[in-house]
């Protein structure tokens, strides 16, 4: 099954010291956000700044998949209508 079929994006693991992870979580919470949202925003911004043509095509594919997944999680709300979706699409952190 694809990400869009399952309604969830796959998990990815990476190593970070617990103190760094905890500090990042506290910083995110103090701004009313969470780690996942901020990490996704960084992935999008970094790819837009440094990605080649293939990376940009993959980015657009990924953003479309995220919008599709989110539209099913919030039925009745048009795809890309949330502030976060518009910010990701427009390259802002929202």
C-alpha positions in Angstrom: 0.0 0.0 0.0 1.1 3.5 -0.7 1.1 6.4 1.9 -2.0 7.8 0.3 -3.8 4.4 0.6 -2.9 3.9 4.2 -3.7 7.5 5.2 -0.4 7.8 7.0 3.1 8.8 6.1 5.8 6.3 7.0 7.9 6.7 10.1 11.6 7.6 9.7 14.2 7.2 12.4 17.3 9.3 13.0 19.7 9.6 15.9 19.7 12.7 18.2 20.9 13.0 21.8 18.0 12.9 24.2 18.9 16.3 25.6 18.7 17.8 22.1 15.4 16.1 21.4 14.0 17.3 24.7 15.2 20.8 24.2 13.7 20.9 20.7 10.4 19.6 22.1 10.4 22.4 24.7 11.2 25.0 22.1 8.4 23.8 19.9 5.9 23.7 22.7 6.8 27.2 23.7 5.9 28.4 20.2 2.6 26.4 20.2 3.9 23.8 17.7 5.3 20.3 17.7 8.5 18.6 16.6 6.8 16.8 13.6 5.4 20.0 12.2 8.7 21.9 12.5 10.7 19.0 11.1 8.4 18.8 8.1 8.7 22.5 7.6 12.5 22.3 7.7 12.5 19.4 5.1 10.4 21.5 2.7 12.4 24.7 3.2 15.8 22.9 2.9 14.7 21.1 -0.2 13.4 24.3 -1.8 16.7 26.0 -1.1 19.1 23.3 -2.1 17.2 20.7 -4.1 17.8 19.9 -7.8 15.1 19.4 -10.3 14.4 15.8 -9.3 14.3 16.8 -5.6 11.8 19.6 -6.4 9.6 17.1 -8.3 9.7 14.7 -5.4 8.9 17.6 -3.0 5.8 18.5 -5.0 4.7 14.8 -5.0 5.2 14.6 -1.3 3.3 17.8 -0.6 0.4 16.5 -2.8 0.4 13.2 -0.8 0.3 15.1 2.5 -2.6 17.2 1.3 -4.4 14.0 0.2 -3.9 12.3 3.5 -5.0 15.3 5.5 -8.1 15.8 3.4 -9.3 12.3 4.4 -8.4 13.0 8.1 -10.6 16.2 8.0 -13.6 15.3 5.9 -15.5 18.3 4.6 -12.6 20.6 4.6 -11.1 21.4 1.2 -7.6 20.1 0.6 -4.9 22.7 1.3 -7.4 25.0 3.1 -5.6 24.9 6.5 -3.1 27.6 7.5 -0.4 25.0 7.8 -1.1 23.5 4.3 -1.0 26.9 2.7 2.2 27.8 4.5 3.9 24.6 3.3 2.6 25.1 -0.2 3.8 28.7 -0.2 7.1 28.0 1.4 6.4 29.8 4.7 6.5 28.4 8.2 3.0 29.7 8.9 
